[in-house]
Amino acid sequence: MRSLLTAAAISLAFTLFLTPVFLRLFRKWGWGQVIRTPENVHNPSHQAKRGTPTMGGTIFIAGTIVGYLVGAYTGNNPPTISGWLVLWMMVGLGAVGFIDDYMKVRSQRSLGLSGWRKIVGQILVLVPFGVVSLNFPNQWGQTPASPFISVFRDVPALSFMALGLIAGWILYLIWVSIIGVATSNSVNLGDGLDGLAAGSGIFVTGAYSLIAFWQFNQACWGGEALSAAAQAACYPTRDPFDLAIVSASFVGALIGFLWWNAPKAKVFMGDVGSMAIGGVIAAMAILTRTELLLILVAGVYVIASGSVILQRLYFKITRGKRLFLMSPLHHHLEMRGWSEITIVVRMWIIAGLLAVSGIGFFYVEWLSQT
């Protein structure tokens, strides 16, 4: 417990107190936000935000790493392969977002990486994650991830390896890539207003920290020596406590960052931040073996990406008509006259309700097994 609390406290202090230092550097380097205003669609004026320091996601990425390592070692819980995998996803997908942000800042246009180039970059991060996650078993044969599709835990009937070793590996890596690309891009779409993505990320990642901690308390220590009843109720997650530590560190870093990112934002996270948040969420879902539960826990981001998909489908089906005034949904609400702070706070409420609902269903499933 000391490791978990220390990690969260250190990362929070890092982003809360050192963000002003980073902002001075960002202004010196010219990392100012580029604002896009479509010519063919009336957009609420965000021009006042032009020039606000961006790429602030680098701050909470650094804060998470510092907090996690300090917390892990001071509490005598050295990092495990599972913790390193979460950091890999955070840093790797954050790096893809950083390249995208830097291209925009350098050219002073809202044209960074093209959609397909961004997806290729994400897959280059996700494939090594998938390969490593099915290796490095512990003394009970538990690997960081599993070759099963999962909801609250692995579904035995849904195994990729049942299709053969080569086909199983290919399908598993495709599955991991779909989760990672969908999650990181959904968070990216949900990052359109001050504090929206960061505040929502606190609820979502916090939920996964609680799930991992519960799995630690109900872990399958002992492997096949456990009774059939105990095996049905316990969780075979490889390093649940370390996952709780790294996610708690990330939550602390987001809370400290939100102090400066809340309306009116002094800094924007940029794609480097939204991609990093998506990477952590995807990694936690895969490594806690709750992949399909992700749809509910991170439902606020599903709403953002879902509204974009619906907008495009409706536009094509109706040959030019729009379902929303603008997508994602939060921009539609802006167009309807909602104030930015009203939209952000209500989206935070929705994020919290969905995250708590996910935890509730997770707990009810455990009760049904005991």
Beta strands, then each sheet from edge to edge (+ up, - down):
strand 1: 148-150
strand 2: 154-159
sheet 1: 1+ 2-
end
